[in-house]
């Protein structure tokens, strides 16, 4: 019996690295990054991935779709602080469903794992209807990179 989780496959070859430096306005009164900003860091990673692989938000919109987040998971390991140089590893997770799943690892200087996470996005058409089938442009992208 195939389990639902078995249908999701992390694709290490589709990992994009990006860097940010923690800004002062991203920290709280304790001097550490406010927990909600980690989701923004995930978005920074997704945008870097999308620009590199031509599936950015703008590319998706040009094809008549939007991709709202329907699930996000964030697990904090170590605090980030103002001025830290942070590396975001964004990895595409392949699934046969009409959705995009990404996994994240956020590292502090010195390769210290600060955070892990995952997001799931679905496809909505121009009228805001959920697409149950993989949009043709996304299917073509998956073919181009060797997933189909």
DRENLUM-493448 format. One record per residue: residue number from 1; residue in one letter; x, y, z of N, C-alpha, C in turn. Coordinates in pm, 1 decimal, always signed. Layout:
// DRENLUM-493448
@resi NUM resn a nx X ny Y nz Z cax X cay Y caz Z cx X cy Y cz Z;
...
This chain:
// DRENLUM-493448
@resi 1 resn x nx +83.8 ny -117.6 nz +0.0 cax +0.0 cay +0.0 caz +0.0 cx +88.7 cy +124.6 cz +0.0;
@resi 2 resn x nx +63.0 ny +215.5 nz -90.8 cax +139.4 cay +339.0 caz -99.2 cx +79.8 cy +439.6 cz -1.1;
@resi 3 resn x nx +164.7 ny +491.3 nz +84.0 cax +120.7 cay +591.8 caz +179.5 cx +129.8 cy +729.2 cz +115.7;
@resi 4 resn x nx +43.5 ny +817.4 nz +158.5 cax +40.3 cay +953.4 caz +103.0 cx +177.2 cy +1020.3 cz +110.6;
@resi 5 resn x nx +246.1 ny +1002.2 nz +223.3 cax +376.9 cay +1065.2 caz +242.2 cx +479.5 cy +1014.0 cz +141.2;
@resi 6 resn x nx +462.0 ny +887.2 nz +94.1 cax +553.6 cay +829.4 caz -4.2 cx +544.7 cy +899.7 cz -139.6;
@resi 7 resn x nx +436.7 ny +972.5 nz -163.2 cax +418.7 cay +1043.4 caz -289.2 cx +496.3 cy +1174.2 cz -293.9;
@resi 8 resn x nx +547.1 ny +1218.4 nz -178.3 cax +623.9 cay +1341.3 caz -169.2 cx +771.7 cy +1305.8 cz -168.8;
@resi 9 resn x nx +845.8 ny +1365.1 nz -262.1 cax +987.6 cay +1333.2 caz -272.0 cx +1069.8 cy +1461.0 cz -276.1;
@resi 10 resn x nx +1152.5 ny +1479.4 nz -172.7 cax +1243.5 cay +1592.7 caz -171.5 cx +1341.7 cy +1576.3 cz -286.2;
@resi 11 resn x nx +1368.6 ny +1684.1 nz -359.3 cax +1458.8 cay +1678.4 caz -474.6 cx +1583.0 cy +1761.6 cz -442.3;
@resi 12 resn x nx +1687.5 ny +1697.3 nz -385.8 cax +1806.8 cay +1772.1 caz -343.9 cx +1872.0 cy +1851.5 cz -456.9;
@resi 13 resn x nx +1859.4 ny +1801.6 nz -580.0 cax +1917.9 cay +1873.6 caz -694.0 cx +1846.0 cy +2006.2 cz -718.4;
@resi 14 resn x nx +1726.8 ny +2019.0 nz -663.4 cax +1649.8 cay +2142.5 caz -678.3 cx +1650.7 cy +2220.4 cz -546.9;
@resi 15 resn x nx +1771.9 ny +2247.7 nz -499.9 cax +1791.9 cay +2328.4 caz -380.3 cx +1860.3 cy +2457.9 cz -420.9;
@resi 16 resn x nx +1806.1 ny +2567.5 nz -374.9 cax +1862.1 cay +2699.6 caz -403.7 cx +1908.8 cy +2761.3 cz -272.6;
@resi 17 resn x nx +2028.0 ny +2817.2 nz -275.8 cax +2084.0 cay +2884.8 caz -159.2 cx +2070.7 cy +3034.6 cz -177.0;
@resi 18 resn x nx +2028.5 ny +3102.2 nz -71.8 cax +2023.6 cay +3248.1 caz -74.4 cx +2071.7 cy +3297.9 cz +61.3;
@resi 19 resn x nx +2116.0 ny +3421.6 nz +65.4 cax +2165.9 cay +3479.5 caz +190.0 cx +2096.2 cy +3610.9 cz +219.0;
@resi 20 resn x nx +2078.0 ny +3635.2 nz +347.0 cax +2026.9 cay +3763.9 caz +393.7 cx +2107.1 cy +3802.8 cz +516.6;
@resi 21 resn x nx +2104.0 ny +3928.2 nz +549.8 cax +2159.6 cay +3973.6 caz +676.5 cx +2041.4 cy +4022.8 cz +759.5;
@resi 22 resn x nx +2032.7 ny +3976.2 nz +882.9 cax +1921.2 cay +4013.5 caz +969.9 cx +1925.5 cy +4163.0 cz +995.5;
@resi 23 resn x nx +1811.5 ny +4228.0 nz +967.8 cax +1798.8 cay +4371.9 caz +987.9 cx +1746.6 cy +4400.7 cz +1129.4;
@resi 24 resn x nx +1777.3 ny +4518.6 nz +1177.9 cax +1736.9 cay +4560.3 caz +1312.4 cx +1586.1 cy +4550.2 cz +1330.3;
@resi 25 resn x nx +1509.1 ny +4591.8 nz +1229.1 cax +1363.3 cay +4594.1 caz +1242.1 cx +1300.8 cy +4454.4 cz +1244.0;
@resi 26 resn x nx +1380.9 ny +4349.3 nz +1226.0 cax +1330.5 cay +4212.5 caz +1230.2 cx +1344.6 cy +4150.0 cz +1369.5;
@resi 27 resn x nx +1402.7 ny +4226.9 nz +1461.8 cax +1425.5 cay +4173.9 caz +1596.3 cx +1320.8 cy +4226.7 cz +1694.2;
@resi 28 resn x nx +1307.1 ny +4153.8 nz +1804.6 cax +1211.2 cay +4194.4 caz +1907.8 cx +1283.7 cy +4262.9 cz +2023.4;
@resi 29 resn x nx +1212.0 ny +4287.5 nz +2130.3 cax +1269.4 cay +4357.4 caz +2245.8 cx +1381.2 cy +4277.5 cz +2313.1;
@resi 30 resn x nx +1386.9 ny +4148.4 nz +2286.7 cax +1492.7 cay +4064.1 caz +2342.3 cx +1618.7 cy +4064.3 cz +2254.9;
@resi 31 resn x nx +1609.3 ny +4131.8 nz +2137.8 cax +1724.1 cay +4140.0 caz +2048.1 cx +1739.1 cy +4020.7 cz +1955.8;
@resi 32 resn x nx +1636.0 ny +3935.0 nz +1950.9 cax +1641.1 cay +3820.3 caz +1859.7 cx +1532.5 cy +3836.6 cz +1753.2;
@resi 33 resn x nx +1548.3 ny +3763.0 nz +1644.6 cax +1450.9 cay +3772.0 caz +1535.7 cx +1314.5 cy +3727.5 cz +1586.4;
@resi 34 resn x nx +1214.5 ny +3812.3 nz +1563.3 cax +1076.9 cay +3780.3 caz +1598.3 cx +1034.0 cy +3658.5 cz +1517.0;
@resi 35 resn x nx +965.0 ny +3564.5 nz +1580.6 cax +933.1 cay +3435.4 caz +1518.4 cx +859.2 cy +3447.6 cz +1385.4;
@resi 36 resn x nx +774.3 ny +3546.4 nz +1368.0 cax +699.9 cay +3562.2 caz +1242.9 cx +787.3 cy +3594.2 cz +1122.3;
@resi 37 resn x nx +906.3 ny +3648.1 nz +1147.4 cax +995.0 cay +3682.6 caz +1035.8 cx +1057.3 cy +3561.0 cz +969.0;
@resi 38 resn x nx +1057.1 ny +3446.9 nz +1035.4 cax +1110.5 cay +3326.2 caz +972.6 cx +1027.5 cy +3288.0 cz +850.0;
@resi 39 resn x nx +896.1 ny +3312.1 nz +857.4 cax +809.0 cay +3285.0 caz +742.7 cx +847.2 cy +3377.1 cz +626.5;
@resi 40 resn x nx +885.2 ny +3499.7 nz +657.2 cax +931.8 cay +3592.8 caz +553.7 cx +1062.8 cy +3542.1 cz +494.8;
@resi 41 resn x nx +1150.5 ny +3486.6 nz +576.6 cax +1275.6 cay +3429.9 caz +525.7 cx +1246.5 cy +3312.2 cz +432.7;
@resi 42 resn x nx +1143.9 ny +3231.7 nz +466.7 cax +1103.7 cay +3123.8 caz +376.4 cx +1060.3 cy +3182.5 cz +241.7;
@resi 43 resn x nx +985.6 ny +3291.7 nz +246.2 cax +942.2 cay +3355.7 caz +121.7 cx +1062.1 cy +3406.5 cz +41.6;
@resi 44 resn x nx +1160.7 ny +3463.6 nz +110.3 cax +1283.4 cay +3506.3 caz +41.5 cx +1345.8 cy +3388.2 cz -32.2;
@resi 45 resn x nx +1349.5 ny +3272.7 nz +32.7 cax +1404.5 cay +3152.3 caz -28.7 cx +1321.8 cy +3105.6 cz -147.4;
@resi 46 resn x nx +1189.1 ny +3107.9 nz -133.2 cax +1100.6 cay +3067.9 caz -243.8 cx +1115.8 cy +3160.9 cz -363.0;
@resi 47 resn x nx +1126.1 ny +3291.2 nz -335.6 cax +1142.7 cay +3386.3 caz -445.4 cx +1274.8 cy +3364.6 cz -517.5;
@resi 48 resn x nx +1382.4 ny +3336.5 nz -443.3 cax +1511.5 cay +3307.7 caz -506.1 cx +1500.2 cy +3181.4 cz -591.1;
@resi 49 resn x nx +1432.2 ny +3079.8 nz -539.7 cax +1410.4 cay +2956.3 caz -614.5 cx +1331.7 cy +2985.3 cz -742.5;
@resi 50 resn x nx +1221.8 ny +3057.5 nz -728.1 cax +1135.7 cay +3087.6 caz -841.9 cx +1205.1 cy +3167.4 cz -951.2;
@resi 51 resn x nx +1285.3 ny +3265.6 nz -911.2 cax +1358.5 cay +3344.9 caz -1011.2 cx +1457.9 cy +3257.9 cz -1086.8;
@resi 52 resn x nx +1527.8 ny +3172.4 nz -1015.0 cax +1627.9 cay +3086.4 caz -1079.0 cx +1564.3 cy +2984.2 cz -1172.5;
@resi 53 resn x nx +1448.5 ny +2931.8 nz -1135.0 cax +1385.7 cay +2822.9 caz -1211.2 cx +1265.4 cy +2867.3 cz -1294.5;
@resi 54 resn x nx +1245.7 ny +2995.8 nz -1310.9 cax +1137.2 cay +3051.9 caz -1391.1 cx +997.8 cy +3006.9 cz -1346.9;
@resi 55 resn x nx +978.1 ny +2994.3 nz -1215.5 cax +843.3 cay +2970.5 caz -1161.2 cx +817.3 cy +3067.6 cz -1045.7;
@resi 56 resn x nx +862.1 ny +3191.4 nz -1064.5 cax +840.5 cay +3294.4 caz -963.1 cx +691.5 cy +3329.0 cz -956.1;
@resi 57 resn x nx +655.9 ny +3408.7 nz -857.3 cax +517.1 cay +3454.0 caz -847.5 cx +473.6 cy +3523.8 cz -975.4;
@resi 58 resn x nx +562.4 ny +3603.9 nz -1033.1 cax +527.6 cay +3673.4 caz -1157.7 cx +507.5 cy +3575.6 cz -1271.9;
@resi 59 resn x nx +590.1 ny +3470.9 nz -1279.2 cax +572.4 cay +3368.7 caz -1383.0 cx +438.4 cy +3297.4 cz -1365.6;
@resi 60 resn x nx +404.6 ny +3264.1 nz -1243.3 cax +278.3 cay +3196.9 caz -1214.6 cx +161.7 cy +3286.9 cz -1254.8;
@resi 61 resn x nx +170.0 ny +3415.4 nz -1220.0 cax +63.3 cay +3509.7 caz -1253.6 cx +48.9 cy +3527.9 cz -1404.6;
@resi 62 resn x nx +161.5 ny +3529.3 nz -1477.5 cax +155.3 cay +3540.7 caz -1623.7 cx +78.7 cy +3424.4 cz -1685.2;
@resi 63 resn x nx +78.5 ny +3312.0 nz -1616.2 cax +8.3 cay +3193.2 caz -1665.0 cx -133.5 cy +3182.3 cz -1610.0;
@resi 64 resn x nx -181.8 ny +3288.7 nz -1543.9 cax -321.0 cay +3294.4 caz -1500.7 cx -351.0 cy +3231.7 cz -1366.3;
@resi 65 resn x nx -250.4 ny +3216.1 nz -1282.8 cax -270.7 cay +3153.3 caz -1152.8 cx -208.6 cy +3235.0 cz -1040.1;
@resi 66 resn x nx -253.7 ny +3205.8 nz -920.1 cax -186.7 cay +3251.5 caz -798.0 cx -159.1 cy +3126.1 cz -714.9;
@resi 67 resn x nx -67.6 ny +3138.6 nz -620.2 cax -30.7 cay +3021.8 caz -539.0 cx -26.9 cy +3059.4 cz -390.5;
@resi 68 resn x nx -143.3 ny +3070.3 nz -327.6 cax -143.9 cay +3104.8 caz -185.7 cx -89.6 cy +2990.4 cz -99.6;
@resi 69 resn x nx -33.8 ny +3029.5 nz +12.3 cax +13.8 cay +2932.8 caz +111.3 cx -108.6 cy +2876.1 cz +184.2;
@resi 70 resn x nx -117.2 ny +2744.3 nz +193.8 cax -225.9 cay +2681.5 caz +269.0 cx -173.8 cy +2609.5 cz +393.1;
@resi 71 resn x nx -40.7 ny +2594.1 nz +400.7 cax +18.3 cay +2529.8 caz +518.5 cx +160.8 cy +2580.7 cz +534.8;
@resi 72 resn x nx +197.0 ny +2610.6 nz +657.9 cax +336.5 cay +2645.1 caz +686.4 cx +374.2 cy +2584.3 cz +820.8;
@resi 73 resn x nx +495.9 ny +2532.7 nz +824.5 cax +551.2 cay +2471.7 caz +945.0 cx +686.2 cy +2536.4 cz +969.5;
@resi 74 resn x nx +714.0 ny +2571.4 nz +1093.9 cax +840.2 cay +2636.3 caz +1127.8 cx +887.8 cy +2582.7 cz +1262.4;
@resi 75 resn x nx +1007.0 ny +2526.0 nz +1263.3 cax +1064.7 cay +2473.3 caz +1386.9 cx +1193.2 cy +2547.8 cz +1417.7;
@resi 76 resn x nx +1195.5 ny +2614.7 nz +1531.4 cax +1309.6 cay +2696.7 caz +1571.6 cx +1409.8 cy +2612.0 cz +1649.5;
@resi 77 resn x nx +1536.7 ny +2625.3 nz +1613.4 cax +1644.0 cay +2549.3 caz +1678.8 cx +1736.7 cy +2641.5 cz +1758.6;
@resi 78 resn x nx +1779.0 ny +2751.2 nz +1695.3 cax +1867.4 cay +2849.9 caz +1757.5 cx +1818.6 cy +2989.2 cz +1721.1;
@resi 79 resn x nx +1835.4 ny +3086.3 nz +1808.8 cax +1789.8 cay +3221.6 caz +1776.0 cx +1882.8 cy +3291.5 cz +1676.4;
@resi 80 resn x nx +1822.6 ny +3372.7 nz +1591.7 cax +1898.6 cay +3461.7 caz +1503.8 cx +1895.8 cy +3600.4 cz +1566.6;
@resi 81 resn x nx +2001.9 ny +3677.6 nz +1544.1 cax +2012.4 cay +3811.0 caz +1603.1 cx +2047.4 cy +3913.6 cz +1495.8;
@resi 82 resn x nx +2023.0 ny +4037.9 nz +1531.1 cax +2055.5 cay +4149.4 caz +1442.6 cx +2199.4 cy +4136.5 cz +1392.5;
@resi 83 resn x nx +2216.4 ny +4150.6 nz +1260.3 cax +2348.1 cay +4147.3 caz +1199.3 cx +2394.3 cy +4009.6 cz +1154.6;
@resi 84 resn x nx +2325.8 ny +3902.8 nz +1200.5 cax +2366.0 cay +3768.3 caz +1158.8 cx +2354.5 cy +3753.3 cz +1007.3;
@resi 85 resn x nx +2454.4 ny +3690.5 nz +948.5 cax +2446.9 cay +3651.5 caz +807.9 cx +2381.1 cy +3515.3 cz +804.9;
@resi 86 resn x nx +2272.0 ny +3504.2 nz +731.3 cax +2187.6 cay +3385.7 caz +733.1 cx +2182.7 cy +3323.2 cz +593.7;
@resi 87 resn x nx +2197.4 ny +3191.1 nz +589.8 cax +2184.3 cay +3116.8 caz +463.5 cx +2051.7 cy +3041.5 cz +466.0;
@resi 88 resn x nx +1975.7 ny +3058.8 nz +359.4 cax +1846.6 cay +2991.2 caz +345.6 cx +1861.1 cy +2885.3 cz +236.4;
@resi 89 resn x nx +1835.3 ny +2761.0 nz +271.1 cax +1834.1 cay +2652.3 caz +173.5 cx +1688.4 cy +2618.3 cz +144.8;
@resi 90 resn x nx +1648.4 ny +2634.4 nz +19.4 cax +1510.8 cay +2609.3 caz -21.3 cx +1511.6 cy +2491.3 cz -117.2;
@resi 91 resn x nx +1439.3 ny +2385.5 nz -82.2 cax +1437.3 cay +2263.2 caz -161.8 cx +1296.0 cy +2233.2 cz -208.1;
@resi 92 resn x nx +1283.5 ny +2204.9 nz -336.9 cax +1154.8 cay +2168.3 caz -395.8 cx +1122.2 cy +2024.3 cz -357.6;
@resi 93 resn x nx +996.1 ny +2001.4 nz -320.8 cax +947.6 cay +1866.7 caz -288.9 cx +848.4 cy +1829.2 cz -397.7;
@resi 94 resn x nx +879.0 ny +1722.3 nz -471.4 cax +792.8 cay +1678.8 caz -580.9 cx +673.2 cy +1602.0 cz -526.5;
@resi 95 resn x nx +558.4 ny +1629.4 nz -584.4 cax +434.8 cay +1560.9 caz -549.2 cx +348.8 cy +1551.1 cz -675.2;
@resi 96 resn x nx +269.1 ny +1445.7 nz -688.3 cax +181.7 cay +1434.8 caz -805.2 cx +59.8 cy +1526.5 cz -797.0;
@resi 97 resn x nx +37.9 ny +1588.1 nz -684.4 cax -78.6 cay +1674.6 caz -665.3 cx -54.7 cy +1812.7 cz -727.3;
@resi 98 resn x nx -163.5 ny +1886.3 nz -744.4 cax -157.3 cay +2022.0 caz -799.9 cx -122.0 cy +2119.5 cz -688.8;
@resi 99 resn x nx +3.9 ny +2114.7 nz -646.5 cax +51.3 cay +2203.1 caz -540.9 cx +201.9 cy +2214.3 cz -549.7;
@resi 100 resn x nx +255.8 ny +2312.5 nz -479.6 cax +400.3 cay +2328.6 caz -467.7 cx +436.4 cy +2317.7 cz -320.4;
@resi 101 resn x nx +533.6 ny +2232.6 nz -293.0 cax +579.6 cay +2212.3 caz -156.2 cx +728.7 cy +2244.0 cz -152.4;
@resi 102 resn x nx +769.5 ny +2321.1 nz -53.9 cax +910.0 cay +2355.2 caz -34.7 cx +950.2 cy +2325.2 cz +108.2;
@resi 103 resn x nx +1074.5 ny +2278.7 nz +124.7 cax +1134.2 cay +2261.5 caz +257.3 cx +1246.4 cy +2363.0 cz +271.8;
@resi 104 resn x nx +1268.1 ny +2405.0 nz +395.8 cax +1366.1 cay +2509.6 caz +423.3 cx +1457.7 cy +2468.6 cz +536.7;
@resi 105 resn x nx +1582.0 ny +2513.4 nz +525.9 cax +1676.7 cay +2508.0 caz +636.5 cx +1740.7 cy +2645.6 cz +642.1;
@resi 106 resn x nx +1742.6 ny +2703.3 nz +760.2 cax +1804.4 cay +2834.0 caz +779.5 cx +1924.4 cy +2814.7 cz +871.2;
@resi 107 resn x nx +2039.8 ny +2859.9 nz +824.1 cax +2164.4 cay +2844.2 caz +897.9 cx +2220.3 cy +2979.2 cz +939.5;
@resi 108 resn x nx +2277.7 ny +2982.8 nz +1059.5 cax +2355.9 cay +3097.6 caz +1105.8 cx +2498.2 cy +3080.0 cz +1053.9;
@resi 109 resn x nx +2577.0 ny +3186.7 nz +1068.9 cax +2718.4 cay +3177.4 caz +1033.9 cx +2780.4 cy +3056.8 cz +1104.2;
@resi 110 resn x nx +2867.4 ny +2987.4 nz +1032.4 cax +2930.9 cay +2870.0 caz +1089.8 cx +2848.0 cy +2743.4 cz +1073.8;
@resi 111 resn x nx +2751.6 ny +2744.3 nz +984.4 cax +2668.6 cay +2627.4 caz +954.7 cx +2588.7 cy +2575.3 cz +1074.1;
@resi 112 resn x nx +2545.2 ny +2665.4 nz +1161.0 cax +2460.6 cay +2626.6 caz +1273.2 cx +2314.6 cy +2630.7 cz +1229.1;
@resi 113 resn x nx +2245.3 ny +2518.2 nz +1239.8 cax +2105.7 cay +2511.0 caz +1198.2 cx +2019.1 cy +2589.7 cz +1295.7;
@resi 114 resn x nx +1955.1 ny +2694.0 nz +1246.0 cax +1872.6 cay +2780.6 caz +1329.5 cx +1723.6 cy +2748.9 cz +1317.6;
@resi 115 resn x nx +1682.2 ny +2696.9 nz +1202.1 cax +1539.6 cay +2678.0 caz +1178.9 cx +1518.1 cy +2581.6 cz +1062.7;
@resi 116 resn x nx +1410.9 ny +2503.3 nz +1070.7 cax +1366.4 cay +2421.7 caz +958.1 cx +1219.7 cy +2453.5 cz +934.8;
@resi 117 resn x nx +1172.3 ny +2425.7 nz +813.9 cax +1032.5 cay +2451.8 caz +787.1 cx +986.5 cy +2394.2 cz +655.9;
@resi 118 resn x nx +858.7 ny +2412.6 nz +631.4 cax +797.0 cay +2363.9 caz +507.8 cx +675.7 cy +2450.6 cz +477.9;
@resi 119 resn x nx +651.3 ny +2473.8 nz +349.2 cax +528.7 cay +2542.0 caz +306.9 cx +463.3 cy +2463.5 cz +194.4;
@resi 120 resn x nx +332.1 ny +2475.2 nz +187.6 cax +253.5 cay +2415.4 caz +80.5 cx +169.6 cy +2525.6 cz +17.4;
@resi 121 resn x nx +173.8 ny +2530.3 nz -116.4 cax +95.8 cay +2627.8 caz -191.8 cx +6.4 cy +2553.3 cz -290.6;
@resi 122 resn x nx -112.8 ny +2604.2 nz -311.7 cax -204.3 cay +2547.4 caz -410.2 cx -219.1 cy +2646.5 cz -525.9;
@resi 123 resn x nx -276.2 ny +2599.2 nz -633.2 cax -298.3 cay +2683.1 caz -750.5 cx -444.3 cy +2728.5 cz -754.3;
@resi 124 resn x nx -463.0 ny +2861.2 nz -766.2 cax -596.0 cay +2918.6 caz -787.5 cx -598.2 cy +2984.4 cz -923.9;
@resi 125 resn x nx -708.2 ny +2965.9 nz -997.6 cax -719.1 cay +3032.2 caz -1127.9 cx -756.0 cy +3179.1 cz -1108.9;
@resi 126 resn x nx -776.7 ny +3251.0 nz -1219.0 cax -802.6 cay +3395.3 caz -1212.2 cx -931.3 cy +3429.3 cz -1137.6;
@resi 127 resn x nx -1023.4 ny +3335.5 nz -1132.0 cax -1147.9 cay +3358.9 caz -1058.9 cx -1137.0 cy +3316.1 cz -912.8;
@resi 128 resn x nx -1021.0 ny +3264.9 nz -873.9 cax -1000.8 cay +3222.7 caz -735.8 cx -1043.0 cy +3079.7 cz -707.5;
@resi 129 resn x nx -1066.4 ny +3002.5 nz -813.6 cax -1105.8 cay +2862.4 caz -797.4 cx -983.1 cy +2773.5 cz -780.9;
@resi 130 resn x nx -993.8 ny +2678.6 nz -690.5 cax -886.9 cay +2583.0 caz -667.6 cx -869.9 cy +2492.5 cz -788.4;
@resi 131 resn x nx -746.1 ny +2479.8 nz -836.0 cax -716.5 cay +2390.8 caz -947.8 cx -682.7 cy +2252.8 cz -892.3;
@resi 132 resn x nx -763.2 ny +2153.9 nz -927.3 cax -738.4 cay +2017.6 caz -882.1 cx -641.6 cy +1944.3 cz -974.4;
@resi 133 resn x nx -621.0 ny +2000.4 nz -1092.5 cax -526.4 cay +1943.1 caz -1188.6 cx -403.4 cy +2032.7 cz -1196.1;
@resi 134 resn x nx -289.9 ny +1971.5 nz -1222.4 cax -166.9 cay +2048.8 caz -1235.9 cx -180.7 cy +2141.5 cz -1356.6;
@resi 135 resn x nx -160.4 ny +2272.6 nz -1338.5 cax -167.2 cay +2363.9 caz -1452.5 cx -63.6 cy +2324.7 cz -1558.6;
@resi 136 resn x nx -98.9 ny +2345.4 nz -1684.6 cax -12.4 cay +2300.8 caz -1794.5 cx +127.5 cy +2363.2 cz -1787.6;
@resi 137 resn x nx +139.2 ny +2490.2 nz -1749.8 cax +271.0 cay +2552.7 caz -1744.0 cx +358.4 cy +2485.7 cz -1638.2;
@resi 138 resn x nx +297.1 ny +2443.6 nz -1526.2 cax +372.1 cay +2379.1 caz -1419.3 cx +410.7 cy +2236.5 cz -1459.6;
@resi 139 resn x nx +321.4 ny +2170.8 nz -1530.5 cax +352.4 cay +2037.1 caz -1582.6 cx +469.2 cy +2045.0 cz -1681.6;
@resi 140 resn x nx +467.7 ny +2146.2 nz -1766.8 cax +578.6 cay +2166.1 caz -1861.8 cx +708.6 cy +2193.7 cz -1787.6;
@resi 141 resn x nx +702.3 ny +2272.6 nz -1681.2 cax +821.8 cay +2300.5 caz -1602.1 cx +876.8 cy +2171.5 cz -1541.8;
@resi 142 resn x nx +788.0 ny +2089.0 nz -1487.1 cax +831.9 cay +1962.5 caz -1428.1 cx +893.8 cy +1871.6 cz -1533.1;
@resi 143 resn x nx +840.7 ny +1872.5 nz -1653.5 cax +900.8 cay +1794.0 caz -1762.3 cx +1038.8 cy +1846.9 cz -1796.8;
@resi 144 resn x nx +1048.6 ny +1978.0 nz -1806.2 cax +1176.0 cay +2042.8 caz -1844.3 cx +1287.6 cy +2009.7 cz -1745.5;
@resi 145 resn x nx +1254.6 ny +1999.2 nz -1618.2 cax +1360.0 cay +1972.1 caz -1519.8 cx +1374.8 cy +1822.7 cz -1488.9;
@resi 146 resn x nx +1295.9 ny +1740.0 nz -1558.5 cax +1313.6 cay +1594.9 caz -1546.8 cx +1232.6 cy +1525.7 cz -1438.3;
@resi 147 resn x nx +1128.9 ny +1590.4 nz -1388.6 cax +1045.2 cay +1526.8 caz -1286.8 cx +931.9 cy +1445.8 cz -1347.3;
@resi 148 resn x nx +900.1 ny +1469.8 nz -1472.2 cax +794.3 cay +1393.1 caz -1543.0 cx +853.6 cy +1329.8 cz -1667.2;
